[in-house]
Amino acid sequence: MINDKMTKALNVQMNKEFYNSRLYLSMATFFHDINMDGAASWMEKQAEEETEHAMKLYNYLKDRGARILLTEVPAPPTSWASPLAAFEDAYKHECDVTKEIDDLVELARSLKDNATLNFLQWFVDEQVEEEASTDAVVQKLKMASQGGHCALFFMDRMLGER
């Protein structure tokens, strides 16, 4: 049986992952609004991944016989100052998620919950990839911003190939 503290923490994280999905969908709509359909597609795929993360937590809680609690998901922001600002927010957000996962790992360790600790390792690995891929886009957008609209056009095209 999973500890009540761990159950509560995993439920909180599951609901945060549902928020993360909405955040990326909101970013996708921002990019569609400014005719950057490639970046919008990148964000839509990211939103799908975040829903998958939430469902991994959901299924783990279900498999452990824990009570699953879905809570209200707050509305995400809806606009950003620029494409770079949106991806910088996405990168910062991924860094925040990494901290959340690290906190869950520490809780599992303190409770000697090896099953959850093993389960969370997937999320630890995933966050390394999430931070790296988002930061790579930030760095490319910074370079593209020095090259004018043509560079941004090609950057958008590249993002659409994700």
C-alpha positions in Angstrom: 0.0 0.0 0.0 1.3 3.4 -0.9 1.8 6.0 1.9 -0.9 8.7 2.2 1.8 11.4 2.0 3.1 10.0 -1.2 -0.4 9.6 -2.6 -1.2 13.2 -1.9 2.1 14.4 -3.5 1.6 12.3 -6.6 -2.0 13.5 -7.0 -0.7 17.1 -6.8 1.9 16.4 -9.5 -0.7 14.6 -11.7 -2.9 17.7 -11.6 0.2 19.9 -12.3 0.9 17.8 -15.4 -2.6 18.4 -16.6 -2.0 22.2 -16.1 1.3 21.8 -18.0 -0.6 20.3 -21.0 -3.0 23.3 -21.0 0.0 25.7 -20.7 1.5 24.2 -23.9 -1.8 24.3 -25.7 -2.1 28.0 -24.8 1.3 28.6 -26.2 0.3 26.7 -29.3 -2.7 29.0 -29.8 -0.4 32.0 -29.3 1.9 30.7 -32.1 -1.1 30.0 -34.4 -2.3 33.6 -33.8 1.1 35.0 -35.0 1.2 32.6 -38.0 4.0 30.4 -36.6 2.3 27.1 -37.2 5.6 25.1 -36.9 6.1 26.4 -33.3 2.4 25.8 -32.6 2.8 22.2 -33.8 5.9 21.8 -31.5 3.8 23.1 -28.5 0.9 20.8 -29.4 3.2 17.8 -29.3 4.5 19.1 -26.0 0.9 19.3 -24.7 0.3 15.7 -25.7 3.4 14.6 -23.8 2.3 16.4 -20.7 -1.1 14.7 -20.8 0.8 11.4 -21.1 2.8 12.3 -18.0 -0.3 13.0 -16.1 -1.8 9.7 -17.2 1.4 7.8 -16.1 0.8 9.3 -12.6 -2.9 8.5 -12.8 -2.2 4.9 -13.8 0.5 4.4 -11.1 -1.9 5.7 -8.4 -4.6 3.4 -9.7 -2.2 0.4 -9.8 -1.1 1.1 -6.2 -4.8 1.2 -5.1 -4.5 4.8 -4.1 -7.3 7.4 -4.2 -7.1 9.5 -7.3 -8.1 13.2 -6.9 -8.7 15.4 -9.9 -8.7 19.1 -9.0 -9.5 22.3 -10.8 -6.9 23.2 -13.4 -6.1 26.9 -13.4 -6.1 28.8 -16.7 -2.7 29.3 -18.2 -1.4 32.6 -19.6 -2.6 33.4 -23.1 0.0 35.7 -24.6 3.7 36.4 -24.6 5.8 39.3 -25.8 7.5 37.3 -28.5 8.2 33.8 -29.7 11.4 33.9 -27.7 9.6 34.9 -24.6 7.2 32.0 -24.9 10.0 29.5 -25.3 11.9 31.1 -22.4 8.8 30.7 -20.2 8.5 27.1 -21.4 12.2 26.4 -20.5 11.8 28.1 -17.0 8.6 26.0 -16.5 10.5 22.8 -17.3 13.1 23.7 -14.8 10.3 24.2 -12.2 8.9 20.8 -13.1 12.3 19.2 -12.6 12.4 20.7 -9.1 8.9 19.2 -8.5 10.1 15.8 -9.6 13.2 16.0 -7.5 11.0 16.8 -4.5 8.9 13.7 -5.2 12.1 11.6 -5.4 13.2 13.0 -2.0 9.8 12.2 -0.5 9.9 8.6 -1.8 13.4 8.2 -0.4 12.4 9.5 3.0 9.4 7.1 3.1 11.6 4.2 1.9 9.0 3.8 -1.0 11.2 1.9 -3.4 8.4 1.2 -5.9 7.6 4.9 -6.2 11.3 5.8 -6.3 11.7 3.4 -9.2 8.6 4.7 -11.0 9.8 8.3 -10.6 13.2 7.5 -12.3 11.4 7.7 -15.7 10.3 11.3 -14.9 13.9 12.2 -13.8 15.2 11.0 -17.1 12.3 12.7 -19.0 13.1 16.1 -17.4 16.7 16.0 -18.6 15.3 15.6 -22.1 12.6 18.2 -21.6 15.0 20.9 -20.4 17.6 20.1 -23.1 15.1 20.2 -26.0 13.4 23.4 -24.8 16.7 25.2 -24.1 17.9 24.2 -27.6 14.9 26.0 -29.1 15.6 29.1 -26.9 19.2 29.2 -28.0 18.3 28.9 -31.7 15.6 31.6 -31.3 18.2 33.9 -29.8 20.4 33.3 -32.8 17.5 33.7 -35.2 16.5 37.0 -33.6 19.8 38.4 -34.9 19.0 37.2 -38.4 15.7 39.0 -38.9 12.3 37.6 -40.1 13.9 35.2 -42.6 15.7 33.3 -39.9 12.6 33.2 -37.7 10.7 31.8 -40.7 13.2 29.0 -41.1 13.2 28.4 -37.3 9.4 28.0 -37.4 9.7 25.5 -40.2 12.3 23.5 -38.3 10.0 23.4 -35.2 7.2 22.1 -37.3 9.3 19.0 -38.2 9.4 17.8 -34.6 
